[in-house]
Amino acid sequence: MKLENAISETRACWIWYPGDWEVWLHEQVSLRREMREVMFPPFWRLDSHYSSVLFKYEYYLAEETTVRITAEGQYAVYLDGKDNHRSNKHEITLPKGKHTITISVYNVKNVPALYIEGEIIYSDHNWEVSCYDSRWKPVGSWPSQFHSPHTLPSEYKLETELQVAKNIEKTEKGWLVDFGKETFGYLQLKELSGQGELVVYYGESMEEAKDTEHSVLIDRVTIDEEKGVTYTFKKSRALRYVQLIPANETIQFQIVHLLYEYLPVTYRSQFKSSDQRLNDIWSTSMDTFHLNTREFFFDGIKRDRWVWSGDAYQSFLMNYYSFFDADVVKRTLIALRGKDPINTHINTILDYSLYWFISIYDYYQYTGDKAFVNSQYENMVSLMEFCLSRRNSEGLMEGIEEDWVFIDWADLDNRGEISTIQILLCRSLEAMSLVSALVDDTKRSKTYQHEAEKLKKKIMEIFWDEEKGAILHQRLDGELSNKITKYPNMFALMFGYLNDQQIAKVKEKVLLNSSVQKIKTPYMRFFELAALCEIDAHPFVLEEVHDYWGGMLDLGATSFWEEYNPAESGSEHLQMYDMPYGKSLCHAWGASPIYLIGKYFLGVRPVTPGFQDFVIEPKLGGLEWFEGEVPIGEGNASIYMDNKKIRVKANHGKGILKYKKNEQTLEKAIPTDGSWVEIDL
């Protein structure tokens, strides 16, 4: 209840049923994918917003007050639950005394949303809302974005900025346009004139734009203009190259632009080193990541333009070492989870449900945002109940019915009990235990922790092979496979499930063993190289980053790909999914050097939620020097290191600098006033 003349900590903002705007937006963007001019919707259930909701607010006033009401949808206002006091007026005077104002809003097309302006009473986080299920919840909102009655939630759009084509070449059929690098937006033609049809073929590569039979994205426009006009195409596209083919010679234009479409973010990290190749890899990673940081974290900007939980898990971590944009993390987590009832895994992929739990807890560790975690707790509990209900008689998860056990794009037999899945489930149970304790659900916290401990013990009993020094890949119909893959071993190492002797064996016999099946995707190289950094193999990791990501740069990449195989050549690099241009050449998981550099070379990580306590443990890894900056919650940490000294400074939290000197690991406190700390090595 708000008391008379109380002053709100926040200004008025649009409010809605929690999660509904994110779910609605996810539905809108998920349907934008096309292939050869035909829609290509996701193959999982898309949830919708509630079309009819009820807002409630209790107040006490010594004098009457006037409020102005704006709603997205039809609305009715009534006082103290009395039907004879209903109104749909824009301006209403509320009587003095203790009362409850209730506003029902209906909108089947867009999210029912409400904006109340008043000197004393206005819409903010103090309101509650119900979907007519007899349960009241705190409202959803995005105050920094939707704080004006004229900024409607249904009209949300990303920003645009003009980009000019780098080169236009006349061809036999029309024109070939090069924007110089991977980009995304609305093609725009200046001084366009003529009569007839103009067909546009987009390409992330020149080969795709020129291949009219197989290019994935196409636009057509019919022109009937005697005088030159500016024409902007209606749909945003991923591209570097564009081929424009007119029906006849009357069709002409003077200039080709692109309205580059992007999410405004702050680049809060910086990196520069003695290694120019690594610097180029870092900056290309940032470009790649920003292109895929949009309404949500996308997997790729051409294919699929969808929100995948496994891809997003890595994007969250990269975000904490680049933009530190909490809003896009929250939007993505809400959209991925969707609504109850649950009848299949997130994105239909078993492992992707498990990444979601881990992502929630990671979000809390990096931001300290307990309120958001609390808002998702019921969703976490119901999803975990679904996951646990799909275990077999031995308490292990395996793919059943329509489940897709993904792991990675690799030659893997994922039938039966897969050790990687059990490790991810164990980590998810640990995350649930920690979150349950955070929201004071002590009973569930103990239950989840007990289940995690049992499962961890069972994993090592079943899958660990002492002689091979590895966690084996699979058990099928009670028979343990001899196959060794890197996946379960690197996750077990990162999650702290191996003792020192097991770590040493895994390092030698799995992670650094060239005979073990190689990982081809940046997706799992992310975890592979992170695991190697955990055991101080930084020089090896640096060499791998050089070869793998640098290999893409050597082939002319301006953004990093979905997959890279150095053994391929020419057009083979563009092929995937039995399609000549099926491979995404701008894929979020390709940007993982952001995370590797930020966490393991610059060495910054939180110790307590929100970086209230943090550690900086920089390591050169074979570089002569580096300098960089990394967000630490509300502040930033700056690091410089060479072979003789380390300099660090921070302006938030309580930090510790860890470093090795004369083979000893030492620590030094970092002041929070932003002054430099320097130590000699």
C-alpha positions in Angstrom: 0.0 0.0 0.0 1.3 3.5 -0.9 0.8 6.2 1.8 -0.3 9.8 1.2 2.4 12.0 -0.4 4.9 9.1 -0.6 7.6 9.8 -3.2 8.3 6.9 -5.6 11.8 5.8 -6.2 11.0 5.3 -9.8 9.0 7.3 -12.4 5.8 6.1 -14.0 6.3 3.3 -16.6 4.3 0.9 -18.6 3.3 -2.3 -16.8 2.1 -5.7 -17.9 1.7 -9.3 -16.7 5.2 -10.5 -15.8 6.9 -12.1 -18.8 4.1 -11.4 -21.2 5.9 -8.7 -23.2 9.0 -10.8 -23.6 6.9 -13.8 -24.6 5.0 -11.6 -27.1 8.2 -10.1 -28.5 9.8 -13.5 -28.8 6.8 -14.7 -30.9 7.2 -11.7 -33.2 10.9 -12.0 -33.9 10.8 -15.8 -34.2 8.6 -15.6 -37.2 10.9 -13.4 -39.2 13.1 -16.2 -40.5 12.6 -16.9 -44.2 14.1 -19.3 -46.7 13.7 -18.5 -50.4 10.8 -16.1 -49.7 8.9 -18.6 -47.6 8.3 -18.3 -43.8 10.3 -20.6 -41.6 8.8 -20.7 -38.1 10.6 -22.5 -35.2 9.8 -26.1 -34.7 8.8 -25.7 -31.0 5.8 -24.2 -29.3 5.6 -20.5 -29.3 3.7 -19.2 -26.3 1.4 -16.2 -26.4 0.6 -13.4 -23.9 -2.6 -13.4 -21.8 -5.2 -11.4 -23.7 -7.1 -10.3 -20.6 -5.5 -9.3 -17.4 -6.4 -7.4 -14.2 -4.2 -4.8 -12.5 -4.6 -3.8 -8.8 -3.4 -1.1 -6.6 -4.2 -0.3 -2.9 -3.9 3.3 -1.7 -4.6 5.7 1.2 -5.2 9.4 0.5 -6.0 12.3 2.8 -7.3 14.2 -0.3 -8.7 13.1 -3.6 -6.3 13.0 -6.6 -6.5 12.8 -10.4 -4.8 10.2 -12.6 -4.6 9.9 -16.4 -4.9 6.5 -17.9 -3.4 5.1 -21.1 -3.7 1.5 -22.1 -2.7 -0.8 -24.9 -6.2 -2.3 -25.4 -9.7 -1.8 -24.1 -9.9 -1.1 -20.4 -12.3 -0.6 -17.6 -11.5 1.0 -14.2 -13.4 0.3 -11.1 -13.1 1.0 -7.4 -13.2 -1.4 -4.5 -14.5 -4.2 -6.7 -17.8 -2.5 -7.3 -19.2 -2.9 -10.7 -21.3 0.3 -10.5 -18.1 2.3 -10.3 -16.7 1.2 -13.6 -15.2 3.8 -16.1 -13.2 3.9 -19.2 -12.4 7.6 -19.1 -8.8 8.8 -19.8 -8.8 11.0 -16.7 -10.3 9.9 -13.4 -10.5 11.4 -9.9 -9.8 9.0 -7.1 -11.5 9.6 -3.8 -9.7 10.1 -0.5 -9.5 7.4 2.0 -8.4 3.8 1.8 -9.4 2.1 -1.5 -8.4 -0.4 -4.1 -8.3 0.6 -7.7 -8.6 -2.3 -10.3 -8.2 -2.0 -14.0 -8.9 -4.7 -16.5 -7.2 -4.5 -19.9 -8.0 -6.7 -22.9 -5.8 -6.9 -26.0 -5.7 -10.1 -28.2 -3.1 -8.7 -30.7 -0.6 -7.1 -28.4 0.2 -7.3 -24.7 -2.4 -5.7 -22.4 -0.4 -2.9 -20.9 -1.1 0.1 -18.6 0.3 3.5 -18.0 -1.0 5.7 -15.1 0.1 9.3 -14.7 -0.5 11.2 -11.5 1.2 13.3 -8.8 0.7 10.7 -6.1 -0.5 7.5 -7.8 1.1 6.2 -11.0 2.0 2.9 -12.6 5.2 1.3 -11.3 6.5 -1.8 -9.6 4.2 -1.4 -6.7 1.2 -2.6 -8.7 0.0 -6.2 -8.9 -1.6 -8.1 -11.8 -3.5 -11.3 -12.3 -4.5 -13.3 -15.4 -7.8 -14.2 -13.6 -6.3 -17.3 -12.0 -6.9 -15.9 -8.4 -3.2 -15.2 -8.0 -1.7 -11.8 -7.8 1.9 -11.2 -9.0 4.2 -8.2 -9.2 3.8 -6.5 -12.5 6.4 -6.7 -15.3 8.0 -3.5 -16.7 11.1 -2.1 -18.4 11.2 1.4 -16.8 14.3 2.6 -18.7 12.7 1.9 -22.1 9.0 2.4 -21.6 8.6 5.4 -19.4 6.4 7.6 -21.5 2.7 7.3 -22.4 3.7 7.8 -26.0 6.3 5.0 -26.1 4.0 2.0 -26.6 5.4 -1.4 -25.7 3.9 -2.8 -28.9 5.9 -0.4 -31.0 9.3 -1.4 -29.7 12.0 -1.3 -32.4 15.8 -1.5 -32.5 17.8 1.6 -33.6 19.0 2.2 -37.1 22.0 4.0 -38.6 22.9 4.7 -42.2 25.7 2.6 -43.8 27.0 3.3 -47.3 28.0 0.5 -49.7 31.8 0.2 -50.1 31.6 -1.0 -53.7 29.0 -1.3 -56.5 30.0 -3.3 -59.6 27.9 -3.5 -62.8 27.4 -7.1 -63.9 25.9 -8.8 -66.9 22.6 -9.2 -65.1 22.5 -6.1 -62.9 24.7 -4.9 -60.0 26.7 -6.5 -57.2 27.0 -4.5 -54.0 29.6 -5.0 -51.3 29.1 -3.4 -47.9 32.7 -4.3 -46.9 31.8 -6.5 -43.9 29.0 -8.6 -42.4 26.1 -6.4 -41.4 22.3 -6.4 -40.8 19.5 -4.0 -41.7 17.2 -2.6 -44.3 18.5 -2.2 -47.9 17.8 1.3 -49.2 18.0 2.6 -52.8 18.3 6.3 -53.7 16.9 7.8 -56.9 15.2 4.6 -57.8 13.2 4.8 -61.0 11.8 2.7 -63.9 9.0 0.2 -64.5 9.1 -3.5 -63.6 10.4 -6.0 -61.0 13.6 -5.7 -59.2 14.9 -8.9 -57.4 17.5 -8.7 -54.6 19.6 -11.7 -53.7 21.4 -11.3 -50.3 24.6 -13.1 -49.3 26.9 -13.4 -46.3 29.4 -14.4 -49.0 29.8 -13.2 -52.6 29.1 -16.7 -53.8 25.7 -16.7 -52.2 24.7 -13.3 -53.5 25.6 -14.3 -57.0 23.9 -17.7 -56.9 20.3 -16.9 -57.8 19.3 -20.5 -57.5 20.4 -21.1 -54.0 20.8 -17.8 -52.1 18.7 -18.1 -48.9 17.3 -14.5 -48.6 15.5 -12.8 -51.5 13.4 -9.7 -51.8 11.2 -8.5 -54.8 9.8 -5.1 -55.4 7.6 -3.9 -58.3 8.7 -0.4 -59.5 6.6 2.2 -61.3 8.4 5.5 -60.9 9.2 8.0 -63.6 11.1 10.2 -61.1 13.7 8.9 -58.8 12.5 8.0 -55.3 14.1 6.6 -52.1 12.9 3.1 -51.5 13.6 1.2 -48.3 12.9 -2.5 -48.2 10.5 -3.7 -45.6 12.4 -6.5 -44.0 15.8 -6.4 -42.2 18.3 -8.9 -43.6 21.8 -10.3 -42.8 24.3 -9.6 -45.5 27.6 -8.5 -46.7 26.9 -8.7 -50.4 23.7 -7.9 -52.4 23.0 -8.7 -56.1 20.3 -6.6 -57.7 18.8 -7.9 -60.9 16.2 -5.7 -62.7 13.6 -6.9 -65.1 14.7 -4.4 -67.7 17.0 -1.5 -68.4 14.5 1.2 -67.3 15.2 0.4 -63.7 18.0 2.5 -62.4 19.3 3.9 -59.0 22.1 6.2 -57.9 23.1 5.2 -54.4 22.8 2.0 -52.2 22.5 2.4 -48.5 21.7 0.2 -45.6 19.7 1.2 -42.5 21.9 -0.8 -40.1 19.7 -2.2 -37.4 21.2 -2.7 -33.9 20.6 -2.8 -30.2 22.2 0.2 -28.5 24.7 -1.2 -26.0 27.7 0.3 -24.2 31.0 -1.3 -25.1 32.3 -1.7 -21.5 35.3 -3.8 -22.3 38.6 -3.1 -24.1 41.5 -5.2 -25.0 44.9 -4.7 -26.7 48.0 -6.7 -26.6 51.5 -7.3 -28.2 49.8 -9.8 -30.5 48.0 -8.0 -33.4 46.4 -11.2 -34.6 44.8 -11.7 -31.2 43.7 -8.0 -31.2 41.9 -8.6 -34.5 40.3 -11.7 -33.2 39.0 -9.8 -30.1 37.6 -6.9 -32.2 36.0 -9.3 -34.7 34.5 -11.3 -31.8 32.9 -8.1 -30.5 31.5 -7.2 -33.9 30.1 -10.7 -34.2 28.6 -10.6 -30.8 27.0 -7.2 -31.2 25.4 -8.3 -34.5 23.7 -11.2 -32.6 22.8 -9.1 -29.6 19.3 -7.8 -30.5 15.9 -8.0 -29.0 17.3 -11.2 -27.6 20.6 -13.1 -28.0 20.2 -14.7 -31.4 22.2 -17.7 -32.6 22.9 -16.2 -36.0 21.6 -13.2 -37.9 20.9 -15.0 -41.2 20.0 -18.5 -40.0 18.2 -19.0 -37.8 17.5 -15.7 -36.1 16.0 -17.7 -33.3 16.7 -17.8 -29.6 18.4 -21.1 -28.6 19.2 -21.8 -25.0 22.6 -23.4 -25.6 23.7 -20.5 -27.8 22.3 -18.1 -25.3 24.1 -19.7 -22.3 27.4 -18.7 -24.0 26.1 -15.3 -25.0 25.2 -14.5 -21.4 28.8 -15.2 -20.4 30.3 -13.2 -23.2 27.9 -10.4 -22.4 29.3 -10.2 -18.8 32.7 -9.5 -20.3 31.6 -7.0 -23.0 28.4 -5.0 -22.7 27.1 -6.2 -19.4 23.6 -5.5 -20.6 21.3 -7.1 -17.9 18.1 -6.3 -19.8 18.8 -8.4 -22.9 19.8 -11.3 -20.6 16.5 -11.1 -18.7 14.5 -10.8 -21.9 16.2 -13.9 -23.3 15.8 -16.0 -20.2 12.1 -15.2 -20.0 11.5 -15.8 -23.7 13.3 -19.2 -23.6 11.3 -20.5 -20.6 7.9 -19.5 -22.0 4.9 -20.6 -20.1 3.5 -23.6 -18.3 2.4 -26.3 -18.9 5.7 -27.8 -20.0 5.4 -30.7 -22.4 8.8 -30.7 -24.0 12.3 -29.4 -23.4 13.4 -25.8 -24.2 13.9 -25.7 -28.0 13.0 -29.5 -27.8 16.6 -30.1 -26.7 17.3 -31.9 -23.5 20.6 -30.3 -22.8 19.2 -26.8 -23.5 16.8 -27.1 -20.6 19.7 -27.7 -18.3 21.7 -24.8 -19.6 18.8 -22.5 -18.7 19.1 -23.4 -15.0 22.8 -22.7 -15.0 22.3 -19.4 -16.8 19.9 -18.2 -14.1 22.4 -18.7 -11.4 25.2 -17.3 -13.4 23.1 -14.2 -13.9 22.8 -13.8 -10.2 26.5 -14.3 -9.6 27.4 -11.6 -12.1 24.7 -9.0 -11.4 23.5 -9.7 -7.8 19.9 -9.2 -9.1 18.0 -11.2 -6.5 14.6 -9.8 -7.6 14.8 -11.2 -11.1 15.9 -14.6 -9.8 13.0 -14.6 -7.4 10.6 -13.7 -10.2 11.8 -16.8 -12.1 11.8 -19.2 -9.2 8.4 -20.8 -9.9 9.4 -21.3 -13.5 12.6 -23.0 -12.4 10.8 -25.3 -10.0 8.3 -26.5 -12.6 10.9 -27.0 -15.3 13.1 -29.0 -12.9 10.1 -31.1 -12.0 9.6 -31.8 -15.7 13.3 -32.7 -16.1 13.4 -35.0 -13.0 10.2 -36.8 -14.2 12.0 -37.9 -17.3 14.8 -39.8 -15.5 15.0 -43.5 -15.8 14.8 -46.1 -13.0 18.5 -45.4 -12.1 17.9 -41.6 -11.8 19.7 -40.8 -15.0 18.3 -38.7 -17.9 18.2 -39.9 -21.4 16.4 -38.8 -24.5 12.8 -40.1 -24.7 10.1 -39.7 -27.3 10.6 -36.4 -29.1 13.6 -35.3 -27.0 16.7 -34.1 -29.0 20.0 -34.8 -27.3 22.3 -32.4 -29.1 25.6 -31.9 -27.3 27.3 -30.6 -30.5 27.3 -30.8 -34.2 29.5 -33.9 -34.3 29.5 -37.6 -35.2 28.1 -38.7 -31.9 25.8 -41.5 -30.8 23.6 -39.8 -28.2 21.3 -42.7 -27.4 20.9 -44.0 -23.9 22.6 -42.5 -20.9 25.0 -39.8 -22.0 27.6 -38.7 -19.4 27.6 -35.1 -20.5 23.8 -34.9 -19.9 24.2 -36.3 -16.4 26.9 -33.7 -15.6 24.7 -30.9 -16.8 21.8 -32.2 -14.8 24.0 -32.4 -11.7 25.1 -28.8 -12.2 21.5 -27.7 -12.7 20.5 -29.4 -9.4 23.3 -27.5 -7.7 22.1 -24.2 -9.2 18.5 -25.0 -8.0 19.8 -25.7 -4.5 21.6 -22.4 -4.4 18.6 -20.4 -5.8 16.2 -22.2 -3.5 18.3 -21.1 -0.5 18.4 -17.6 -1.9 14.6 -17.4 -1.9 14.4 -19.0 1.5 13.0 -22.3 0.3 15.1 -24.4 2.6 13.3 -27.7 2.1 13.8 -27.7 -1.7 17.3 -26.5 -1.3 18.3 -29.5 0.7 16.4 -31.8 -1.6 18.1 -30.5 -4.7 21.5 -30.6 -3.0 20.9 -34.2 -1.9 19.9 -35.2 -5.5 23.0 -33.5 -6.9 25.4 -35.3 -4.5 23.8 -38.7 -5.3 24.0 -38.0 -9.1 27.6 -36.8 -8.9 28.6 -40.0 -7.1 26.7 -42.2 -9.6 28.3 -40.4 -12.6 31.8 -41.1 -11.4 31.0 -44.7 -10.4 29.4 -45.5 -13.8 31.4 -43.4 -16.3 34.9 -42.8 -14.9 37.5 -45.2 -16.3 40.6 -45.0 -14.1 42.8 -46.8 -16.7 41.8 -44.5 -19.6 41.9 -41.5 -17.3 38.6 -40.2 -18.7 34.8 -40.0 -18.2 33.4 -42.2 -20.9 30.7 -41.0 -23.3 27.8 -43.3 -23.1 26.0 -46.3 -21.6 23.3 -47.9 -23.8 21.1 -50.8 -22.6 23.3 -51.3 -19.6 26.5 -51.6 -21.7 29.2 -49.0 -21.2 30.8 -47.6 -24.3 34.6 -47.3 -24.6 34.3 -44.0 -26.5 36.0 -41.1 -25.1 34.9 -37.5 -26.0 36.1 -34.2 -24.6 32.6 -33.0 -23.7 31.9 -34.7 -20.3 35.5 -34.4 -19.2 35.8 -30.6 -19.8 32.4 -29.9 -18.1 33.4 -32.1 -15.1 36.7 -30.2 -14.8 35.0 -26.7 -15.0 32.4 -27.7 -12.5 34.9 -29.0 -10.0 33.8 -32.6 -10.1 37.4 -34.0 -10.5 40.1 -34.4 -7.9 43.7 -33.4 -8.6 44.7 -36.9 -9.9 41.7 -37.1 -12.2 42.4 -33.5 -13.5 46.0 -34.5 -14.4 44.8 -37.6 -16.3 42.0 -35.7 -18.1 44.5 -33.0 -19.2 46.9 -35.5 -20.6 44.7 -38.3 -21.9 41.7 -36.3 -23.1 42.1 -32.5 -23.5 45.6 -32.6 -24.9 45.3 -36.0 -26.6 45.3 -35.6 -30.4 43.7 -39.0 -30.9 40.5 -38.0 -29.1 37.8 -36.8 -31.5 38.4 -33.1 -32.3 35.8 -30.5 -31.7 34.8 -28.6 -34.9 32.4 -25.9 -33.7 33.2 -22.7 -31.8 30.3 -23.7 -29.6 32.1 -26.5 -27.9 35.6 -25.0 -28.4 34.3 -22.3 -26.0 34.1 -24.9 -23.2 37.2 -26.9 -24.3 39.4 -23.8 -24.1 37.8 -22.6 -20.9 38.6 -25.9 -19.3 42.2 -25.7 -20.4 42.5 -22.3 -19.0 41.2 -23.7 -15.7 44.3 -25.9 -15.6 46.7 -23.0 -16.6 47.2 -24.1 -20.2 47.1 -20.5 -21.4 49.9 -20.8 -24.0 48.2 -23.8 -25.6 44.9 -21.9 -25.6 46.5 -18.8 -27.2 47.9 -21.0 -30.0 44.5 -22.6 -30.5 42.8 -19.3 -30.7 45.4 -18.1 -33.2 44.9 -21.1 -35.4 41.1 -21.5 -35.2 39.7 -18.0 -35.1 42.7 -16.6 -37.0 42.1 -19.2 -39.6 38.7 -17.7 -40.3 40.3 -14.3 -40.6 42.8 -15.6 -43.0 39.9 -16.7 -45.2 38.5 -13.1 -45.2 35.9 -13.5 -42.4 34.6 -10.2 -41.0 32.5 -12.1 -38.4 33.0 -15.5 -36.9 31.2 -18.6 -38.2 28.9 -21.4 -36.9 31.6 -24.0 -37.7 35.1 -23.9 -39.0 37.0 -26.9 -40.4 40.6 -26.0 -41.5 40.6 -29.2 -43.7 37.9 -27.7 -45.9 38.5 -25.4 -48.8 36.6 -23.0 -51.1 32.9 -23.3 -51.1 33.0 -26.1 -48.6 33.4 -23.5 -45.9 29.9 -22.2 -46.8 28.0 -25.5 -46.8 26.0 -27.0 -43.9 22.8 -28.9 -43.4 22.9 -30.2 -47.0 22.7 -26.6 -48.2 25.3 -24.8 -50.3 25.0 -21.7 -48.0 23.5 -23.3 -44.9 26.4 -22.3 -42.6 25.9 -19.1 -40.6 28.9 -16.8 -41.2 27.9 -14.6 -38.2 27.2 -16.9 -35.3 27.0 -15.7 -31.6 28.9 -18.7 -30.3 31.8 -17.8 -32.7 32.6 -14.8 -30.4 33.9 -16.9 -27.5 37.4 -15.2 -27.4 35.6 -12.4 -25.6 35.0 -14.7 -22.6 38.3 -16.5 -22.8 40.3 -13.2 -22.8 38.1 -11.5 -20.2 38.0 -14.3 -17.6 41.2 -16.2 -18.2 43.8 -13.7 -19.6 42.7 -10.5 -18.0 41.6 -12.8 -15.2 38.5 -11.1 -13.8 35.8 -13.1 -12.1 33.2 -12.5 -9.3 33.5 -14.2 -6.0 30.3 -13.0 -4.5 27.1 -11.9 -6.4 27.3 -8.6 -8.3 31.1 -8.4 -7.9 30.8 -7.2 -4.3 33.9 -9.4 -3.9 36.0 -10.2 -7.0 39.4 -11.6 -8.0 41.7 -10.4 -10.8 44.3 -13.0 -11.7 45.9 -12.0 -15.0 48.0 -14.3 -17.0 50.1 -13.5 -20.1 49.9 -17.0 -21.6 52.8 -16.2 -23.9 52.0 -12.6 -24.7 54.6 -9.9 -24.1 52.0 -7.5 -22.7 48.3 -6.7 -22.7 46.0 -4.1 -21.3 42.2 -4.2 -21.0 39.1 -3.2 -19.2 36.3 -5.4 -18.0 32.9 -4.6 -16.4 32.6 -5.6 -12.7 28.9 -5.0 -11.9 28.3 -1.3 -11.8 31.9 -0.5 -12.1 34.9 -1.4 -14.2 38.3 -3.0 -13.7 41.4 -2.1 -15.7 44.4 -4.4 -16.1 47.9 -4.0 -17.5 50.5 -6.8 -17.5 53.9 -7.5 -19.0 56.7 -9.7 -18.0 57.9 -7.3 -15.3 54.8 -5.9 -13.7 51.1 -5.9 -13.2 48.9 -2.8 -12.8 45.2 -2.9 -11.9 42.5 -0.6 -10.7 38.8 -0.9 -9.9 36.0 1.4 -8.8 33.5 -1.1 -7.4 33.4 -3.9 -4.8 36.2 -5.5 -2.9 38.9 -6.9 -5.1 41.9 -9.1 -4.7 44.8 -9.2 -7.1 46.3 -12.7 -7.3 49.6 -13.3 -9.0 52.6 -15.7 -9.0 56.0 -14.5 -7.9 58.9 -16.9 -7.4 56.5 -19.8 -7.9 54.4 -18.6 -5.0 50.8 -17.4 -5.4 50.4 -14.1 -3.6 47.5 -11.7 -3.0 47.1 -8.0 -2.7 44.0 -5.9 -2.0 42.7 -3.6 -4.7 41.4 -0.2 -3.4 38.0 0.8 -4.6 38.8 4.5 -5.2 39.9 3.8 -8.7 43.6 4.3 -8.0 46.2 2.0 -9.6 47.9 -0.9 -7.7 51.2 -1.9 -9.2 53.3 -4.9 -8.3 56.7 -6.0 -9.7 57.1 -9.6 -10.9 
